[in-house]
Amino acid sequence: MYTEEDLQSAVKAGVIEPSAADALRGFVANNKSSTATSEENFRLVTGFNDIFVTIAVIIMLFAMWWIGNSFQDDVHNYSGTNDPDRSFDFGRHKALGGFFCAATAWFLAEYFVRVRRMALPSIVLLLALVIGVFFGVNLYFWDQDYTQYGYVYKYDDGPAVKAQLAAQTIRENGSYALAALLTSITAASFWFRMRAPIAIAAATGMAALTILFGIFYFTGTTAFLAIIPLILMLCCGIAIFGFAMWWDVSDISRTTQRSDIAFWLHMLAAPMIAHALFGLIGVSDGDRISTAAVILVLALYTLFATIAIIVDRRALLVSALAYVLIAMTALFRNFGVIELGVAFTAFIIGSALLLLSAFWPIIRRSIMKLLPDGISSRLPKAA
């Protein structure tokens, strides 16, 4: 591989003309830019050492979580009463496992992320930090609630028990909201300290959870499967998608870390949008999906595909894929194809995705020509 220094030395020695060197630089830069944008590259593994370190990190984090959980007094002293002296103290002690894991993740990140800039270990350590803080805080404050109010089993019955169960669910929403808020702050701190691209997506996702559970807490919402949570999730997903596009348009050549940040934000926004939209349609009903609902699912997936091609991001296509498979399988079942319904669905969807991947640059170039210049100029150029 020739470096810029080798090229300059060749020009000084008269081996090649300066104009030829400039043309070569332009060709290489354009080729790299086209590859980066059309293939949606992001750094994950630079060598087997990344995998080796990741395995060691996972073992260490598992050990620290286990050690933290071992610090328990008497975890079997729950009596099912409201007596503070005999309350359920299991959660507070179990919280130590999450805190130990989170502290270990930050300690390891100081070297493997901040100094060595290893991509795969940074993802694992950030996820361990987020999970550790969220579950640690949540378990600790759940324990506080149960000490004061007692715990109600979900299968109890009766008006008084149902009222107490509703109050308990609201308290749980408060614990979730507080845990998500502290986790979001921790992930944001991880970004400012380590500069890991995935940290911004983690902080944003936890901020969205804070908003969702905060609304549930202050409004007293206890029905998690109602339509309101899906609408709120859709709004948060669209907002995060817009945030991802803000990072994307600042680096349309996709050669800086801002593109990696946008990639992870798209990976966060896509499943939120897909799950909310297809949940509102009723795709999760399985066998009860109507033919009209299947047609609507396919129309939405076509819209997702168009948006994905325009912004040159494939996250929406991947996130919605499971719902399309469910809908197509239900469609074949409605027409009496039961045994091979799944096989036919997989064949059709797989073939369509392979064709789309093979002709992605051609399709994108055709669509980009139809867009106004004010929009196309702010998006990656078609390869």
KOLGU-986598 format. One record per residue (C-alpha): residue number from 1; residue in one letter; x, y, z. Coordinates in steps of 0.02 Angstrom, whole numbers, plus 32768, in hexadecimal, padded with zeros to 4 digits. Example, Ala and Ser with C-alpha at 12.3 -4.5 7.8 and 13.67 -1.06 7.14 Angstrom:
// KOLGU-986598
+-----+------+------+------+------+
:  nr : rest :   c1 :   c2 :   c3 :
+-----+------+------+------+------+
:   1 :    A : 8267 : 7F1F : 8186 :
:   2 :    S : 82AC : 7FCB : 8165 :
+-----+------+------+------+------+
// end
This chain:
// KOLGU-986598
+-----+------+------+------+------+
:  nr : rest :   c1 :   c2 :   c3 :
+-----+------+------+------+------+
:   1 :    M : 8000 : 8000 : 8000 :
:   2 :    Y : 8043 : 80AA : 7FD0 :
:   3 :    T : 803D : 813A : 804B :
:   4 :    E : 802F : 81F4 : 802C :
:   5 :    E : 80E7 : 8204 : 8056 :
:   6 :    D : 8115 : 8185 : 7FCF :
:   7 :    L : 80AB : 81E5 : 7F52 :
:   8 :    Q : 80FF : 828A : 7F7B :
:   9 :    S : 81AB : 8239 : 7F6D :
:  10 :    A : 817E : 81F4 : 7EC1 :
:  11 :    V : 814A : 82A2 : 7E87 :
:  12 :    K : 81EC : 82F0 : 7EC7 :
:  13 :    A : 8252 : 8268 : 7E70 :
:  14 :    G : 81F9 : 8289 : 7DCC :
:  15 :    V : 81AF : 81DB : 7DC1 :
:  16 :    I : 80FF : 821E : 7DAA :
:  17 :    E : 80BA : 82C8 : 7D7F :
:  18 :    P : 8066 : 8334 : 7E07 :
:  19 :    S : 7FC4 : 8334 : 7DA3 :
:  20 :    A : 7FC5 : 8276 : 7D9E :
:  21 :    A : 7FE1 : 8270 : 7E5B :
:  22 :    D : 7F4E : 82E6 : 7E77 :
:  23 :    A : 7EE1 : 827D : 7E05 :
:  24 :    L : 7F12 : 81E0 : 7E67 :
:  25 :    R : 7EEA : 8235 : 7F0D :
:  26 :    G : 7E40 : 826B : 7ECC :
:  27 :    F : 7E18 : 81BE : 7E89 :
:  28 :    V : 7E47 : 8167 : 7F2C :
:  29 :    A : 7DE7 : 81E6 : 7F97 :
:  30 :    N : 7D4B : 81D8 : 7F2B :
:  31 :    N : 7D54 : 811A : 7F29 :
:  32 :    K : 7D66 : 8110 : 7FE6 :
:  33 :    S : 7CD6 : 818B : 7FFE :
:  34 :    S : 7C64 : 8129 : 7F8B :
:  35 :    T : 7C8E : 8086 : 7FE2 :
:  36 :    A : 7C75 : 80D0 : 808F :
:  37 :    T : 7BCA : 8116 : 8066 :
:  38 :    S : 7B84 : 808B : 7FFB :
:  39 :    E : 7BBE : 7FFC : 806C :
:  40 :    E : 7B93 : 8054 : 8111 :
:  41 :    N : 7C38 : 8029 : 8161 :
:  42 :    F : 7C57 : 8035 : 821B :
:  43 :    R : 7CE9 : 7FF8 : 8283 :
:  44 :    L : 7CC6 : 7F5D : 82EB :
:  45 :    V : 7D5E : 7EE9 : 82EB :
:  46 :    T : 7E0E : 7F1C : 82B7 :
:  47 :    G : 7E5C : 7E74 : 82E0 :
:  48 :    F : 7E46 : 7DD3 : 8342 :
:  49 :    N : 7E8F : 7E2A : 83DA :
:  50 :    D : 7DEA : 7E8B : 83E6 :
:  51 :    I : 7D8C : 7DE6 : 83F6 :
:  52 :    F : 7E0C : 7DA4 : 8472 :
:  53 :    V : 7DFC : 7E3E : 84E0 :
:  54 :    T : 7D3E : 7E3B : 84D3 :
:  55 :    I : 7D37 : 7D87 : 8511 :
:  56 :    A : 7DA6 : 7DB3 : 85A4 :
:  57 :    V : 7D3C : 7E4D : 85CA :
:  58 :    I : 7C9B : 7DE8 : 85CB :
:  59 :    I : 7CE7 : 7D6A : 8643 :
:  60 :    M : 7D22 : 7DF5 : 86B6 :
:  61 :    L : 7C7A : 7E4E : 86B6 :
:  62 :    F : 7C1D : 7DAC : 86D9 :
:  63 :    A : 7C90 : 7D8A : 876B :
:  64 :    M : 7C79 : 7E38 : 87B5 :
:  65 :    W : 7BBC : 7E2D : 87A6 :
:  66 :    W : 7BBE : 7D86 : 87FF :
:  67 :    I : 7C31 : 7DC9 : 8888 :
:  68 :    G : 7BBF : 7E5F : 88A1 :
:  69 :    N : 7B27 : 7DF0 : 88B2 :
:  70 :    S : 7B7F : 7D87 : 8935 :
:  71 :    F : 7B7E : 7E19 : 89B1 :
:  72 :    Q : 7AD7 : 7DEE : 8A01 :
:  73 :    D : 7AA1 : 7DE5 : 8AB4 :
:  74 :    D : 7A04 : 7D7F : 8AC9 :
:  75 :    V : 79A8 : 7D83 : 8A23 :
:  76 :    H : 7921 : 7D0B : 8A5C :
:  77 :    N : 78D5 : 7D79 : 8AE3 :
:  78 :    Y : 7843 : 7DB2 : 8A7A :
:  79 :    S : 77A2 : 7D8E : 8AD8 :
:  80 :    G : 7723 : 7DDA : 8A61 :
:  81 :    T : 76F2 : 7E5E : 8AE2 :
:  82 :    N : 770B : 7F19 : 8AF2 :
:  83 :    D : 777A : 7F05 : 8B8B :
:  84 :    P : 781B : 7F69 : 8B66 :
:  85 :    D : 787D : 7EF5 : 8BD8 :
:  86 :    R : 784C : 7E5F : 8B6E :
:  87 :    S : 7848 : 7EB3 : 8AC3 :
:  88 :    F : 7889 : 7E75 : 8A1E :
:  89 :    D : 7940 : 7EAA : 8A14 :
:  90 :    F : 7973 : 7E3D : 8981 :
:  91 :    G : 7972 : 7ECA : 8900 :
:  92 :    R : 79E7 : 7F3F : 895D :
:  93 :    H : 7A6D : 7EBA : 896D :
:  94 :    K : 7A55 : 7E7D : 88BB :
:  95 :    A : 7A74 : 7F2F : 8881 :
:  96 :    L : 7B2A : 7F1B : 88B2 :
:  97 :    G : 7B44 : 7EA3 : 8820 :
:  98 :    G : 7B11 : 7F28 : 87A4 :
:  99 :    F : 7B7A : 7FAE : 87F7 :
: 100 :    F : 7C13 : 7F3D : 87FE :
: 101 :    C : 7BFE : 7F13 : 8745 :
: 102 :    A : 7BE9 : 7FCA : 8715 :
: 103 :    A : 7C81 : 8001 : 8779 :
: 104 :    T : 7CEB : 7F78 : 872C :
: 105 :    A : 7CAF : 7FA6 : 867D :
: 106 :    W : 7CE3 : 805C : 8695 :
: 107 :    F : 7D8C : 8028 : 86DE :
: 108 :    L : 7DB2 : 7FB6 : 8649 :
: 109 :    A : 7D76 : 8039 : 85CE :
: 110 :    E : 7DF8 : 80B4 : 860C :
: 111 :    Y : 7E7C : 804B : 85B6 :
: 112 :    F : 7E29 : 7FE3 : 852E :
: 113 :    V : 7DB6 : 806E : 84EF :
: 114 :    R : 7E08 : 8113 : 851D :
: 115 :    V : 7EBC : 80DE : 84FC :
: 116 :    R : 7EB3 : 804A : 8484 :
: 117 :    R : 7E15 : 8084 : 8427 :
: 118 :    M : 7DD7 : 7FD1 : 8410 :
: 119 :    A : 7D2D : 7FCE : 83BE :
: 120 :    L : 7CDF : 7F27 : 83F0 :
: 121 :    P : 7D17 : 7F31 : 84A8 :
: 122 :    S : 7CD2 : 7FE2 : 84AF :
: 123 :    I : 7C25 : 7FA3 : 847C :
: 124 :    V : 7C28 : 7F17 : 84FD :
: 125 :    L : 7C68 : 7F87 : 8588 :
: 126 :    L : 7BE8 : 800F : 8563 :
: 127 :    L : 7B5A : 7F90 : 8563 :
: 128 :    A : 7B99 : 7F48 : 8608 :
: 129 :    L : 7BA2 : 7FF6 : 8652 :
: 130 :    V : 7AF1 : 8020 : 861B :
: 131 :    I : 7AA7 : 7F7B : 8655 :
: 132 :    G : 7B04 : 7F80 : 86FA :
: 133 :    V : 7ACE : 8031 : 8726 :
: 134 :    F : 7A1A : 8019 : 86EE :
: 135 :    F : 79FB : 7F76 : 8749 :
: 136 :    G : 7A61 : 7FAC : 87E0 :
: 137 :    V : 7A00 : 804D : 87FA :
: 138 :    N : 795B : 7FFB : 87D2 :
: 139 :    L : 7974 : 7F6B : 884C :
: 140 :    Y : 79AD : 7FDF : 88D6 :
: 141 :    F : 7918 : 8053 : 88CC :
: 142 :    W : 789D : 7FC4 : 88B6 :
: 143 :    D : 78DD : 7F85 : 895C :
: 144 :    Q : 78B8 : 802E : 89AA :
: 145 :    D : 7805 : 8027 : 8969 :
: 146 :    Y : 77E5 : 7F77 : 89A6 :
: 147 :    T : 782C : 7F9D : 8A52 :
: 148 :    Q : 77B0 : 802B : 8A67 :
: 149 :    Y : 7717 : 7FE6 : 8A0E :
: 150 :    G : 772C : 7F2A : 8A06 :
: 151 :    Y : 7727 : 7EC2 : 8968 :
: 152 :    V : 7688 : 7E89 : 8911 :
: 153 :    Y : 768B : 7DEF : 88A3 :
: 154 :    K : 7644 : 7E0A : 87F5 :
: 155 :    Y : 75CF : 7D74 : 8802 :
: 156 :    D : 7574 : 7DB4 : 889E :
: 157 :    D : 74BF : 7DE7 : 888A :
: 158 :    G : 7442 : 7E5C : 88DD :
: 159 :    P : 741E : 7F19 : 88D4 :
: 160 :    A : 7497 : 7F48 : 895F :
: 161 :    V : 7522 : 7EDF : 8916 :
: 162 :    K : 7503 : 7F25 : 8867 :
: 163 :    A : 750F : 7FD6 : 88A9 :
: 164 :    Q : 75B1 : 7FAE : 8903 :
: 165 :    L : 75F1 : 7F56 : 8866 :
: 166 :    A : 75CE : 7FF3 : 87FE :
: 167 :    A : 762B : 805D : 887D :
: 168 :    Q : 76BA : 7FE1 : 887B :
: 169 :    T : 76C3 : 7FE9 : 87BC :
: 170 :    I : 76CD : 80A7 : 87C4 :
: 171 :    R : 775C : 809A : 8842 :
: 172 :    E : 77B3 : 8021 : 87CD :
: 173 :    N : 77A1 : 80A0 : 873F :
: 174 :    G : 77F5 : 811F : 87AF :
: 175 :    S : 7884 : 80A6 : 87D2 :
: 176 :    Y : 7897 : 8085 : 8717 :
: 177 :    A : 7897 : 813F : 86EF :
: 178 :    L : 791A : 8166 : 8773 :
: 179 :    A : 7987 : 80D5 : 873D :
: 180 :    A : 797B : 8109 : 8686 :
: 181 :    L : 79A6 : 81BD : 86B0 :
: 182 :    L : 7A42 : 818F : 8713 :
: 183 :    T : 7A74 : 8113 : 868C :
: 184 :    S : 7A61 : 8199 : 8605 :
: 185 :    I : 7AD1 : 820E : 8668 :
: 186 :    T : 7B51 : 8183 : 867E :
: 187 :    A : 7B51 : 815A : 85C3 :
: 188 :    A : 7B64 : 8212 : 8598 :
: 189 :    S : 7BF8 : 821D : 8610 :
: 190 :    F : 7C41 : 8183 : 85BB :
: 191 :    W : 7C39 : 81DF : 8514 :
: 192 :    F : 7C8E : 827B : 8555 :
: 193 :    R : 7D16 : 8212 : 85A6 :
: 194 :    M : 7D30 : 8183 : 852A :
: 195 :    R : 7CE9 : 81CA : 8487 :
: 196 :    A : 7C99 : 8124 : 845A :
: 197 :    P : 7C16 : 8141 : 83CF :
: 198 :    I : 7B98 : 80C7 : 8417 :
: 199 :    A : 7B92 : 8128 : 84BB :
: 200 :    I : 7B28 : 81B3 : 8470 :
: 201 :    A : 7AA8 : 8135 : 8434 :
: 202 :    A : 7AA5 : 80E5 : 84E1 :
: 203 :    A : 7A8D : 818D : 8536 :
: 204 :    T : 7A04 : 81BD : 84BB :
: 205 :    G : 79AA : 8117 : 84D0 :
: 206 :    M : 79AC : 8124 : 858D :
: 207 :    A : 796F : 81D8 : 8581 :
: 208 :    A : 78DC : 8198 : 851A :
: 209 :    L : 78B7 : 8115 : 859F :
: 210 :    T : 78BE : 819D : 8623 :
: 211 :    I : 7839 : 81FE : 85C5 :
: 212 :    L : 77CB : 8165 : 85AB :
: 213 :    F : 77CE : 8126 : 865D :
: 214 :    G : 77C7 : 81D8 : 86A1 :
: 215 :    I : 7723 : 81F2 : 8644 :
: 216 :    F : 76E2 : 814D : 8686 :
: 217 :    Y : 7713 : 817E : 8737 :
: 218 :    F : 76C9 : 822D : 8739 :
: 219 :    T : 762A : 81FE : 86DB :
: 220 :    G : 760E : 815E : 873C :
: 221 :    T : 760D : 80F1 : 86A0 :
: 222 :    T : 7613 : 8038 : 86CC :
: 223 :    A : 75E0 : 7FE6 : 8626 :
: 224 :    F : 7686 : 7FC6 : 85D0 :
: 225 :    L : 7633 : 7F6F : 853C :
: 226 :    A : 75BB : 7FFD : 8515 :
: 227 :    I : 75C6 : 806A : 847B :
: 228 :    I : 7613 : 80FF : 84D6 :
: 229 :    P : 76BF : 80AE : 84F3 :
: 230 :    L : 76CA : 807F : 843B :
: 231 :    I : 76A2 : 8131 : 8406 :
: 232 :    L : 7724 : 8176 : 847F :
: 233 :    M : 77A3 : 80F8 : 843F :
: 234 :    L : 777F : 812C : 838B :
: 235 :    C : 7797 : 81E3 : 83B5 :
: 236 :    C : 783C : 81BF : 840E :
: 237 :    G : 7876 : 8153 : 837C :
: 238 :    I : 7851 : 81DB : 82FD :
: 239 :    A : 78AB : 825C : 836A :
: 240 :    I : 7944 : 81EB : 8378 :
: 241 :    F : 7940 : 81CF : 82BC :
: 242 :    G : 7944 : 828B : 82A4 :
: 243 :    F : 79D6 : 8296 : 831E :
: 244 :    A : 7A32 : 8211 : 82BB :
: 245 :    M : 7A16 : 8270 : 8219 :
: 246 :    W : 7A5E : 830C : 826C :
: 247 :    W : 7B00 : 82AD : 8285 :
: 248 :    D : 7AF5 : 8261 : 81D8 :
: 249 :    V : 7AE4 : 8304 : 8177 :
: 250 :    S : 7B7D : 8348 : 81D1 :
: 251 :    D : 7BE7 : 82C0 : 8180 :
: 252 :    I : 7B9C : 828F : 80D9 :
: 253 :    S : 7C41 : 8240 : 80A2 :
: 254 :    R : 7C39 : 81CE : 813E :
: 255 :    T : 7CF1 : 81D6 : 8164 :
: 256 :    T : 7CED : 8217 : 8218 :
: 257 :    Q : 7CAF : 81DA : 82C0 :
: 258 :    R : 7C0D : 823C : 82A8 :
: 259 :    S : 7BD7 : 81B8 : 822A :
: 260 :    D : 7BF1 : 812F : 82AC :
: 261 :    I : 7B88 : 8191 : 8328 :
: 262 :    A : 7AFD : 81A1 : 82A7 :
: 263 :    F : 7B08 : 80E6 : 8282 :
: 264 :    W : 7AE5 : 80B6 : 8337 :
: 265 :    L : 7A5A : 8136 : 8346 :
: 266 :    H : 7A07 : 80EC : 82AB :
: 267 :    M : 7A1A : 8040 : 82FA :
: 268 :    L : 79BF : 8082 : 8393 :
: 269 :    A : 7935 : 80E2 : 8339 :
: 270 :    A : 7909 : 805C : 82B9 :
: 271 :    P : 78C6 : 7FD4 : 8330 :
: 272 :    M : 7864 : 8056 : 8393 :
: 273 :    I : 780E : 8096 : 82F6 :
: 274 :    A : 77F1 : 7FE8 : 82AF :
: 275 :    H : 77B0 : 7F9B : 8351 :
: 276 :    A : 773B : 802D : 8373 :
: 277 :    L : 76F2 : 8037 : 82C3 :
: 278 :    F : 76DA : 7F7C : 82AB :
: 279 :    G : 769A : 7F6C : 835C :
: 280 :    L : 7614 : 7FED : 8336 :
: 281 :    I : 75E5 : 7F8A : 829B :
: 282 :    G : 75D7 : 7EEC : 8302 :
: 283 :    V : 765F : 7E81 : 82B4 :
: 284 :    S : 7685 : 7E35 : 835F :
: 285 :    D : 75DA : 7DE1 : 835D :
: 286 :    G : 7627 : 7D54 : 82F7 :
: 287 :    D : 75A2 : 7CE3 : 82A9 :
: 288 :    R : 751E : 7D6B : 82B5 :
: 289 :    I : 7572 : 7DDF : 8237 :
: 290 :    S : 74F9 : 7E0E : 81AD :
: 291 :    T : 7524 : 7E1A : 80F5 :
: 292 :    A : 750A : 7ED7 : 80FB :
: 293 :    A : 7587 : 7EE3 : 818A :
: 294 :    V : 7606 : 7E7E : 8127 :
: 295 :    I : 75F3 : 7EF3 : 8092 :
: 296 :    L : 760D : 7F88 : 8106 :
: 297 :    V : 76A9 : 7F35 : 814F :
: 298 :    L : 76F2 : 7F1B : 80A1 :
: 299 :    A : 76CA : 7FD0 : 8073 :
: 300 :    L : 7721 : 800E : 8110 :
: 301 :    Y : 77B8 : 7FA0 : 80ED :
: 302 :    T : 77C1 : 7FE8 : 803E :
: 303 :    L : 77BF : 8095 : 808B :
: 304 :    F : 7848 : 805F : 8104 :
: 305 :    A : 78AE : 801E : 8072 :
: 306 :    T : 789B : 80C2 : 8015 :
: 307 :    I : 78D2 : 8127 : 80AD :
: 308 :    A : 7963 : 80B0 : 80CC :
: 309 :    I : 799F : 80C3 : 8019 :
: 310 :    I : 7991 : 8181 : 801D :
: 311 :    V : 79F3 : 8196 : 80BF :
: 312 :    D : 7A63 : 8101 : 8093 :
: 313 :    R : 7A44 : 80A9 : 8139 :
: 314 :    R : 7A05 : 7FF6 : 8146 :
: 315 :    A : 79CD : 7FF4 : 81FC :
: 316 :    L : 7915 : 800E : 81D4 :
: 317 :    L : 7914 : 7F7B : 815C :
: 318 :    V : 7963 : 7F06 : 81DC :
: 319 :    S : 78F6 : 7F3E : 826E :
: 320 :    A : 7853 : 7F27 : 8210 :
: 321 :    L : 7885 : 7E81 : 81C3 :
: 322 :    A : 783D : 7E13 : 824E :
: 323 :    Y : 7792 : 7E65 : 8240 :
: 324 :    V : 778F : 7E4E : 8184 :
: 325 :    L : 77B9 : 7D96 : 819A :
: 326 :    I : 772A : 7D83 : 8217 :
: 327 :    A : 76B0 : 7DDF : 81A5 :
: 328 :    M : 76E1 : 7D7E : 8108 :
: 329 :    T : 76D4 : 7CD8 : 8164 :
: 330 :    A : 7626 : 7D09 : 819F :
: 331 :    L : 75F7 : 7D39 : 80EC :
: 332 :    F : 7628 : 7C8D : 80AA :
: 333 :    R : 75C8 : 7C3E : 8139 :
: 334 :    N : 752D : 7CA2 : 810C :
: 335 :    F : 7536 : 7C59 : 805D :
: 336 :    G : 7549 : 7BA8 : 809D :
: 337 :    V : 7605 : 7B94 : 8089 :
: 338 :    I : 7633 : 7B56 : 8136 :
: 339 :    E : 76C3 : 7ADA : 812D :
: 340 :    L : 7731 : 7B3D : 80B5 :
: 341 :    G : 76F7 : 7BEB : 80E8 :
: 342 :    V : 7794 : 7C13 : 814A :
: 343 :    A : 7804 : 7BCD : 80C0 :
: 344 :    F : 77AD : 7C31 : 8037 :
: 345 :    T : 77B5 : 7CCE : 80A3 :
: 346 :    A : 786F : 7CB9 : 80C5 :
: 347 :    F : 7891 : 7C98 : 800C :
: 348 :    I : 7833 : 7D34 : 7FD1 :
: 349 :    I : 787A : 7DA9 : 8054 :
: 350 :    G : 792A : 7D64 : 8043 :
: 351 :    S : 7927 : 7D75 : 7F86 :
: 352 :    A : 78E5 : 7E26 : 7F90 :
: 353 :    L : 796B : 7E5C : 800C :
: 354 :    L : 79F7 : 7E0D : 7FA6 :
: 355 :    L : 79BB : 7E65 : 7F09 :
: 356 :    L : 79AD : 7F07 : 7F67 :
: 357 :    S : 7A5E : 7EF4 : 7FA9 :
: 358 :    A : 7AA4 : 7EC9 : 7EFE :
: 359 :    F : 7A50 : 7F5E : 7EA7 :
: 360 :    W : 7A55 : 7FD7 : 7F3B :
: 361 :    P : 7AC7 : 8059 : 7EE4 :
: 362 :    I : 7A60 : 8055 : 7E44 :
: 363 :    I : 79BA : 8065 : 7E9F :
: 364 :    R : 79FC : 80EF : 7F0E :
: 365 :    R : 7A42 : 8150 : 7E7C :
: 366 :    S : 7998 : 8149 : 7E26 :
: 367 :    I : 793B : 8183 : 7EC2 :
: 368 :    M : 79B8 : 820E : 7EE7 :
: 369 :    K : 7998 : 8259 : 7E3B :
: 370 :    L : 78E2 : 8272 : 7E6B :
: 371 :    L : 7909 : 82D3 : 7F0A :
: 372 :    P : 791C : 8390 : 7F10 :
: 373 :    D : 79CE : 83D0 : 7F0D :
: 374 :    G : 79B9 : 841B : 7FBB :
: 375 :    I : 799C : 836D : 8002 :
: 376 :    S : 7A10 : 8304 : 7F97 :
: 377 :    S : 7AA2 : 8379 : 7FB8 :
: 378 :    R : 7A95 : 8358 : 8073 :
: 379 :    L : 7A9A : 829B : 805E :
: 380 :    P : 7B29 : 8225 : 802F :
: 381 :    K : 7B49 : 8221 : 7F76 :
: 382 :    A : 7B0E : 8187 : 7F17 :
: 383 :    A : 7B9C : 8112 : 7EEE :
+-----+------+------+------+------+
// end
